[in-house]
Amino acid sequence: MADIIIAGFGGQGVLVLGQLITYAGMIEDKAVSWFPSYGPEQRGGTCNCSVVVSEEEIGSPLVTVPTSAIVMNGPSFDRFAPKVGQGGLLIYNSSLINKKCERDDIRVIAVPANEIADELGNPRVANMVLLGTFIEATKLIKTESVEKSLKAVLSERHHNLIPLNMQALERGRAYQ
């Protein structure tokens, strides 16, 4: 079972990232849950979501000790890096977080997600870069399932961005 926290500012694609993992899990016939948490701000406020992906029935959608955390900003790093369970995984956006995780009981991957997204020509795909790193590090879901999930999660008017999102995902997978 994977208990995942994804956190950052509103507008960074935090909730979409959680939905993509959830949909990919459903495509692969896994039990899944997605539980968003955000303030009243649409953009700029902090938000996070808890995602659980399991081969077995899920007892609760709440994640208090994540096995993995994908963190996109400093306040979320401060809040969630200490909560990752021993032996867990922390992936963070080193473009926006100038700190180092001092823990030696978890795997830590710092990814310059914004720089990679900028190289691809669209800063909005930084979340997909981090998702690619997560997929490669955990093997929890398949890339093909994420591509199918993009068609379900993104509105049809954004389907033209799926190839760019997949490029960002591949760049993230290559970053270890």
Phi and psi in degrees as a GROMACS rama.xvg file:
@    title "Ramachandran Plot"
@    xaxis  label "Phi"
@    yaxis  label "Psi"
@TYPE xy
-116.749  122.892  ALA-2
-107.372  113.241  ASP-3
-120.053  137.621  ILE-4
-112.653  131.964  ILE-5
-121.346  127.016  ILE-6
-144.844  149.659  ALA-7
175.024  -157.123  GLY-8
-88.1669  151.949  PHE-9
-59.0308  140.23  GLY-10
96.6432  -8.4043  GLY-11
-90.5396  -1.17045  GLN-12
84.1206  23.4914  GLY-13
-62.1863  -51.0271  VAL-14
-68.2307  -37.3395  LEU-15
-62.5359  -41.5092  VAL-16
-58.8223  -44.9825  LEU-17
-63.0225  -40.7028  GLY-18
-63.7788  -39.9542  GLN-19
-63.3449  -42.9468  LEU-20
-64.0145  -41.5257  ILE-21
-63.5955  -49.6443  THR-22
-61.9257  -42.121  TYR-23
-60.1235  -41.8075  ALA-24
-61.0211  -41.8392  GLY-25
-62.9055  -42.5076  MET-26
-58.6452  -34.1665  ILE-27
-90.2031  14.7006  GLU-28
60.3781  35.3405  ASP-29
-99.3662  158.292  LYS-30
-78.0501  135.931  ALA-31
-140.086  155.874  VAL-32
-145.752  150.662  SER-33
-136.457  124.179  TRP-34
-132.425  103.164  PHE-35
-82.4695  154.566  PRO-36
-145.966  122.226  SER-37
-156.163  160.263  TYR-38
-83.998  -173.219  GLY-39
-73.2786  -15.5259  PRO-40
-73.6688  141.009  GLU-41
-79.5664  -41.1093  GLN-42
-132.505  142.773  ARG-43
96.723  -28.1965  GLY-44
-79.484  163.166  GLY-45
-76.4904  147.638  THR-46
-148.735  159.137  CYS-47
-154.943  166.675  ASN-48
-144.288  150.018  CYS-49
-103.529  131.658  SER-50
-126.599  133.195  VAL-51
-121.933  130.196  VAL-52
-127.623  126.319  VAL-53
-147.44  155.343  SER-54
-80.8758  -16.5062  GLU-55
-117.696  171.197  GLU-56
-57.8622  142.811  GLU-57
-97.4864  128.889  ILE-58
-79.476  -36.1225  GLY-59
-151.045  141.701  SER-60
-80.6914  -7.04722  PRO-61
-77.9252  137.531  LEU-62
-118.491  111.853  VAL-63
-103.669  -32.6957  THR-64
-125.934  90.4724  VAL-65
-69.3962  145.181  PRO-66
-80.1483  -23.9372  THR-67
-143.736  148.268  SER-68
-136.184  134.901  ALA-69
-114.367  114.111  ILE-70
-120.37  131.321  VAL-71
-112.248  -6.0433  MET-72
-149.573  166.829  ASN-73
-59.6702  -49.9705  GLY-74
-59.0278  -36.3182  PRO-75
-71.014  -35.4367  SER-76
-59.9597  -48.5585  PHE-77
-60.8481  -36.5075  ASP-78
-79.4317  -42.5295  ARG-79
-103.501  -24.0696  PHE-80
-56.3472  -41.103  ALA-81
-69.7786  -17.6698  PRO-82
-88.1918  -14.8723  LYS-83
-60.9285  131.079  VAL-84
-65.4807  152.844  GLY-85
-52.605  132.396  GLN-86
83.1413  2.34026  GLY-87
-82.0276  -168.474  GLY-88
-129.699  132.023  LEU-89
-121.688  119.753  LEU-90
-114.132  128.36  ILE-91
-137.785  155.514  TYR-92
-82.4834  98.2063  ASN-93
-72.7637  -7.96632  SER-94
-67.7307  -32.4337  SER-95
-113.847  -9.68603  LEU-96
-118.418  111.567  ILE-97
-95.0282  23.4312  ASN-98
-109.757  162.451  LYS-99
-114.572  142.938  LYS-100
-82.1273  124.065  CYS-101
-87.4304  -2.96958  GLU-102
-73.2262  140.429  ARG-103
-113.809  7.40253  ASP-104
-101.697  5.47043  ASP-105
-134.298  162.229  ILE-106
-87.1012  131.608  ARG-107
-122.434  128.636  VAL-108
-126.074  114.806  ILE-109
-94.2956  122.891  ALA-110
-121.634  125.308  VAL-111
-77.7268  67.8082  PRO-112
-61.5906  -40.0734  ALA-113
-66.7452  -40.4045  ASN-114
-62.3557  -43.5665  GLU-115
-63.9057  -43.7681  ILE-116
-62.2282  -41.0481  ALA-117
-62.3448  -40.3592  ASP-118
-59.651  -33.2243  GLU-119
-80.9222  -8.68374  LEU-120
95.5758  5.47783  GLY-121
-150.903  108.089  ASN-122
-64.8385  -13.9761  PRO-123
-76.6544  -5.80629  ARG-124
-97.9727  13.8628  VAL-125
-58.4289  -36.3142  ALA-126
-62.4313  -36.1668  ASN-127
-70.7503  -31.9545  MET-128
-60.7581  -47.1219  VAL-129
-64.7463  -36.5249  LEU-130
-63.38  -40.5675  LEU-131
-60.2826  -42.8159  GLY-132
-62.2251  -42.9768  THR-133
-60.2177  -46.711  PHE-134
-60.0024  -46.3233  ILE-135
-65.7689  -38.2931  GLU-136
-73.9697  -32.5033  ALA-137
-107.47  -27.2892  THR-138
57.9436  25.0935  LYS-139
-68.7439  -41.0575  LEU-140
-132.842  163.846  ILE-141
-96.2164  149.283  LYS-142
-57.8796  -40.3041  THR-143
-61.5522  -36.6029  GLU-144
-67.9874  -36.6569  SER-145
-66.0464  -40.9102  VAL-146
-61.1466  -42.5743  GLU-147
-64.5075  -37.3594  LYS-148
-64.3967  -37.112  SER-149
-56.4808  -37.742  LEU-150
-67.3956  -29.3045  LYS-151
-85.0704  -37.4722  ALA-152
-84.0163  -42.7388  VAL-153
-77.6592  142.853  LEU-154
-66.0084  154.628  SER-155
-57.9613  -31.6384  GLU-156
-68.5785  -14.3027  ARG-157
-104.311  6.1748  HIS-158
-63.0655  -23.3469  HIS-159
-66.0222  -15.7934  ASN-160
-89.7722  -3.21936  LEU-161
-59.9852  -44.5083  ILE-162
-59.2805  -40.0631  PRO-163
-64.1099  -42.5904  LEU-164
-61.0111  -39.6214  ASN-165
-69.1939  -34.6866  MET-166
-62.1104  -44.934  GLN-167
-62.3773  -41.2052  ALA-168
-59.8425  -45.2083  LEU-169
-65.5633  -38.7768  GLU-170
-62.9156  -39.5804  ARG-171
-66.7554  -36.57  GLY-172
-63.8613  -33.5496  ARG-173
-76.9986  -15.6079  ALA-174
-91.8292  109.829  TYR-175
